[in-house]
Amino acid sequence: MGLLNKMIAAVLLLSVALQAGAQDYKQGITFPQQPPFELSGGMKAVKRSTDIVAMALPAAALVGTLCMRDWKGLLQGVETAAVAAAITYALKYTVKERRPDGSDWHSFPSGHTAVSFATATYLTRRYGWKFGVPAYILSTYVAWGRCFSRQHWVWDCVVGAAVGAGSALIFTTPFARKHNLQLAPVADGNSVGVYASLTF
């Protein structure tokens, strides 16, 4: 229990610290505010490819899990995806950070990166490194590409990766399975947190 609490606290503290520390850094960076920054051809291609990889990676994991008839793994994957998405969107709509290209106020954290790293960590924990290594390489490309195409700041992707990997680790550990760990984001418009419950 202590390790899980520390992991959850670390992710939340990291997100707050990165967000606070980023404010001074962003003061010296200017991107056109209206209209949004126009992406070059290379940036558009990278953005499109990160969209594809971020969707294809979990889809491939789902198909593989179903083909292996791994029903426990399927439940863990669904729980991982649900928690990663819930935490990501709770932070996006609470923090409201502007994207580097100026297109909207939902930059923090990176949902593409969270989904990719959640999938990579799930595949590694459930099926080993032969599936995990390629998935982590693709996830790292997604994180880099989201920054390169000015969809996210670096800290958005760092926290997105932590949220995704942390969600997968929680649901693929024996302790979490044995004690029916349940997590849910909690937000009131001014702050965000995580609710956790265990069965003993």
C-alpha positions in Angstrom: 0.0 0.0 0.0 2.8 2.4 0.9 4.5 1.9 -2.6 1.2 2.6 -4.4 0.5 5.7 -2.4 4.0 7.0 -3.1 3.6 6.3 -6.9 0.3 8.2 -7.0 1.7 11.1 -4.9 4.8 11.2 -7.1 2.8 11.5 -10.3 0.6 14.3 -8.9 3.5 16.2 -7.3 5.5 15.9 -10.5 2.7 17.3 -12.5 2.2 20.2 -10.1 6.0 20.9 -9.9 6.5 20.8 -13.7 3.5 23.0 -14.3 4.7 25.6 -11.7 8.3 25.5 -12.9 7.2 25.9 -16.5 5.6 29.3 -16.0 8.9 31.2 -15.8 10.3 29.2 -18.8 7.3 30.0 -21.0 7.6 33.8 -20.4 10.6 33.9 -22.8 8.8 31.8 -25.5 6.4 33.5 -27.9 4.2 31.8 -30.5 1.6 33.6 -32.5 -1.6 33.7 -30.5 -4.2 34.5 -33.2 -4.5 32.8 -35.6 -2.9 29.6 -34.3 0.7 28.8 -35.4 0.8 27.4 -38.9 2.5 24.0 -39.0 5.1 23.3 -41.8 4.7 20.3 -44.0 7.1 18.3 -41.9 5.4 19.2 -38.7 2.0 18.2 -40.2 3.4 14.8 -41.2 4.8 14.2 -37.8 1.6 15.3 -36.1 -0.5 13.0 -38.3 1.9 10.1 -37.7 1.7 10.5 -33.9 -2.1 10.5 -34.2 -1.9 7.2 -36.1 0.6 5.5 -33.8 -1.2 6.6 -30.6 -4.4 5.0 -32.0 -2.8 1.9 -33.6 -0.7 0.9 -30.5 -3.6 0.3 -28.1 -5.7 -1.2 -31.0 -2.9 -3.7 -31.7 -2.6 -4.5 -28.0 -6.4 -5.1 -27.8 -6.4 -7.4 -30.9 -3.4 -9.3 -29.6 -5.0 -9.8 -26.1 -8.2 -11.0 -27.7 -6.4 -13.4 -30.0 -4.6 -14.9 -27.0 -7.9 -15.1 -25.1 -6.2 -13.4 -22.2 -9.4 -12.3 -20.3 -7.5 -11.2 -17.2 -5.2 -9.2 -19.4 -8.1 -7.6 -21.2 -9.6 -6.5 -17.9 -6.3 -5.0 -16.8 -5.9 -3.2 -20.2 -9.4 -1.7 -19.9 -8.8 -0.6 -16.3 -5.5 0.9 -17.4 -7.0 2.8 -20.3 -9.9 4.1 -18.3 -7.8 5.4 -15.4 -5.1 6.9 -17.7 -7.8 8.7 -19.8 -9.7 9.9 -16.7 -6.6 11.4 -15.0 -5.4 12.9 -18.3 -8.7 14.7 -19.0 -9.2 15.7 -15.4 -5.8 17.5 -15.6 -6.4 19.0 -19.0 -9.7 20.6 -17.9 -8.3 21.7 -14.5 -4.9 23.1 -15.5 -6.0 24.6 -18.8 -2.5 25.2 -20.3 -2.3 26.7 -23.8 -0.7 24.6 -26.5 2.6 25.8 -28.0 0.9 26.4 -31.3 -1.9 28.4 -29.7 -4.7 26.2 -30.9 -6.4 25.5 -27.6 -6.0 25.4 -23.8 -5.7 21.6 -23.3 -2.0 21.0 -23.6 -1.3 19.6 -20.1 -0.7 16.6 -20.0 -0.3 14.9 -23.4 -3.1 12.4 -24.0 -1.3 10.8 -26.9 1.8 10.2 -24.7 -0.3 8.9 -21.8 -2.1 6.3 -24.1 1.1 5.2 -25.7 3.1 4.7 -22.5 0.1 3.0 -20.8 0.0 0.5 -23.7 3.8 0.0 -23.7 3.9 -0.6 -20.0 0.8 -2.9 -20.1 2.4 -5.0 -22.9 5.7 -5.2 -21.0 4.2 -6.2 -17.7 1.7 -8.7 -19.3 3.7 -10.2 -22.2 7.4 -9.3 -21.6 10.1 -7.2 -23.2 9.8 -8.7 -26.7 6.5 -6.8 -27.0 7.4 -4.0 -24.6 10.6 -2.7 -26.4 9.0 -1.9 -29.7 6.0 -0.4 -27.9 8.3 1.9 -25.9 10.2 2.9 -29.0 6.9 3.9 -30.7 5.8 5.7 -27.5 9.0 7.7 -27.3 8.4 8.7 -30.9 4.9 9.8 -30.1 6.2 12.0 -27.2 8.9 13.5 -29.3 6.6 14.1 -32.2 4.0 15.9 -30.1 6.7 18.3 -29.0 8.2 18.7 -32.5 4.8 19.5 -34.0 4.2 22.1 -31.3 1.1 20.3 -29.9 2.7 20.0 -26.4 5.5 21.3 -24.2 8.1 18.8 -23.0 6.7 18.6 -19.5 3.3 17.8 -20.9 4.8 14.6 -22.4 6.8 13.8 -19.4 3.7 13.9 -17.2 1.6 12.1 -19.8 4.2 9.3 -19.9 4.1 9.1 -16.1 0.3 9.0 -15.9 0.2 6.3 -18.6 3.0 4.1 -17.2 1.7 4.5 -13.7 -1.8 3.5 -14.6 -0.5 0.3 -16.2 1.8 -0.5 -13.3 -1.0 -0.2 -10.8 -3.3 -2.6 -12.6 -0.7 -5.2 -13.6 0.9 -5.7 -10.2 -0.1 -8.7 -8.0 -0.9 -6.4 -5.1 -3.5 -4.4 -7.1 -5.1 -7.5 -8.5 -5.3 -9.2 -5.1 -6.8 -6.2 -3.3 -9.1 -5.0 -6.1 -7.5 -1.6 -6.3 -9.9 1.1 -7.8 -8.8 4.6 -8.8 -10.8 7.5 -9.9 -9.9 11.2 -10.6 -11.5 13.8 -8.5 -11.8 17.5 -9.6 -13.9 20.4 -8.5 -12.8 23.0 -11.1 -10.1 24.5 -8.8 -8.1 21.4 -7.9 -7.6 17.8 -8.9 -6.8 14.6 -7.0 -7.1 10.9 -7.1 -9.5 8.7 -5.1 -8.3 5.2 -4.3 -10.0 2.2 -2.7 -8.7 -1.3 -1.7 -10.5 -4.5 -0.6 -8.9 -6.4 2.3 
